[in-house]
């Protein structure tokens, strides 16, 4: 993607109401696989200190995106930041690509961006620890998606859920 990514915070989309908690609900790690030498490389744009505002960026913030600074780092760097931080990216104006690995971390009671709970098998749950089930999101309740749901996995999930707050 060569376009600019508008300022946002990574907790957006999780349904967390404002004011956001001051402690991190989510965190992001971008691992630079190419050099981030200048804004024209399409590098990350971050608003320093914005995580302390405990809110989402609004129209005023978006119109004043000059508060954002380019993140300039050599390849191999890890850029780790609080999920409330306003960030985006600059438009890439140079030929080639900016390549990175993006990791998103969230607390066990939040849904991750990947749908792990929909793909983890009962066999995987049985051979791993209770913490694994928590990390896969299987201990969090959610509504029914069909009229006659298969309840065969409820027992193990209920046991794991009961133990998650010990």
C-alpha positions in Angstrom: 0.0 0.0 0.0 1.5 3.3 -1.1 -1.2 5.5 0.5 -1.1 7.3 3.7 -2.7 5.6 6.7 -4.8 8.0 8.8 -4.0 8.5 12.5 -5.7 6.0 14.7 -5.1 4.1 17.9 -5.0 0.3 18.0 -7.5 0.0 20.7 -10.1 1.3 18.3 -12.5 -1.4 17.1 -12.5 -3.1 20.5 -15.5 -1.3 21.8 -13.6 0.3 24.7 -15.5 3.5 25.8 -13.8 6.8 26.4 -12.0 7.7 28.6 -9.6 4.9 27.7 -7.7 3.3 30.6 -4.3 4.8 31.1 -2.8 1.3 31.3 -2.3 -0.5 28.0 -5.2 -2.7 26.9 -3.3 -3.5 23.7 0.3 -2.9 22.5 1.8 -3.0 19.1 5.3 -4.0 17.9 6.4 -3.2 14.4 9.6 -4.9 13.4 11.3 -3.0 10.5 12.5 -5.3 7.8 13.6 -2.3 5.7 15.3 0.9 6.7 12.9 3.7 7.7 15.1 6.7 6.6 12.6 9.5 6.0 8.9 10.2 5.7 8.9 9.7 1.9 9.7 6.0 2.6 6.1 5.7 3.9 7.3 5.2 7.5 5.2 5.1 10.6 3.8 8.4 11.8 3.4 8.8 15.6 2.0 11.5 17.9 4.4 11.5 20.9 2.5 11.4 24.2 -0.9 10.9 22.7 -1.4 7.7 24.7 -1.8 9.9 27.8 -4.9 11.5 26.3 -6.9 8.3 26.9 -9.2 8.9 24.0 -9.4 8.2 20.3 -8.1 10.7 17.7 -10.9 13.0 16.6 -11.4 15.2 13.5 -9.3 18.0 15.0 -6.4 15.6 15.6 -6.8 14.2 12.1 -6.7 17.7 10.6 -3.6 18.6 12.7 -1.6 15.5 11.7 1.5 17.7 11.6 1.8 16.8 15.3 2.9 13.4 14.0 6.5 12.7 13.6 8.2 10.1 11.3 9.7 7.1 13.0 13.2 6.9 11.6 15.0 3.6 12.4 17.3 1.1 10.7 16.1 -2.3 9.5 16.0 -4.8 12.4 14.6 -2.3 14.8 11.5 -3.1 16.9 9.1 -0.2 17.4 6.9 -1.0 20.5 4.1 1.3 21.6 1.1 1.7 23.8 -2.2 0.8 22.1 -3.7 4.3 22.9 -0.9 6.0 20.8 -2.1 7.9 17.8 -0.2 6.6 14.8 -0.5 6.0 11.0 1.9 6.1 8.1 3.1 8.6 5.7 2.5 8.1 2.0 5.3 6.3 0.3 6.7 8.5 -2.5 9.8 6.5 -3.3 9.9 3.3 -5.5 10.0 0.0 -3.7 8.4 -1.1 -0.5 8.5 -0.5 3.2 8.3 -3.9 4.8 7.6 -4.7 8.4 6.2 -7.4 10.6 3.4 -6.1 12.8 2.5 -7.8 16.0 -0.6 -6.9 18.0 -0.8 -7.9 21.7 -4.0 -7.6 23.8 -5.1 -8.5 27.2 -6.7 -12.0 27.6 -10.2 -10.6 28.0 -10.1 -8.8 24.6 -10.5 -10.3 21.2 -7.3 -10.4 19.2 -7.2 -9.3 15.6 -6.8 -12.9 14.5 -9.7 -15.3 15.0 -7.9 -17.9 17.0 -10.9 -19.0 19.0 -12.6 -20.1 15.7 -9.8 -22.3 14.6 -8.4 -23.9 17.8 -9.4 -27.6 18.1 -10.5 -29.4 21.3 -7.4 -31.6 20.9 -5.2 -28.5 21.0 -6.9 -27.3 24.1 -6.6 -30.6 25.9 -2.9 -31.0 25.2 -2.0 -27.4 26.3 -2.2 -25.4 29.4 -5.2 -23.4 30.7 -3.2 -20.2 29.8 -3.1 -21.4 26.1 -6.9 -21.6 26.1 -7.1 -18.1 27.6 -4.7 -16.7 24.9 -6.8 -18.4 22.2 -9.9 -16.6 23.5 -11.9 -19.7 24.2 -12.7 -18.8 27.8 -14.5 -15.6 26.9 -18.3 -15.8 26.5 -20.0 -14.8 23.3 -23.4 -15.2 21.8 -24.8 -18.1 19.9 -24.3 -18.1 16.2 -26.8 -20.9 15.3 -30.1 -22.2 16.5 -28.8 -25.6 17.7 -25.2 -25.1 18.7 -22.8 -27.9 19.3 -22.2 -27.8 23.0 -19.6 -30.5 23.2 -16.8 -28.0 24.0 -18.6 -26.1 26.7 -17.4 -28.3 29.6 -13.7 -27.8 29.0 -14.2 -24.1 28.2 -16.2 -23.6 31.4 -13.6 -25.3 33.5 -10.9 -23.2 31.9 -12.9 -20.0 32.3 -13.5 -20.7 36.0 -9.8 -21.0 36.6 -8.7 -17.9 34.7 -9.0 -15.5 37.6 -7.3 -17.6 40.3 
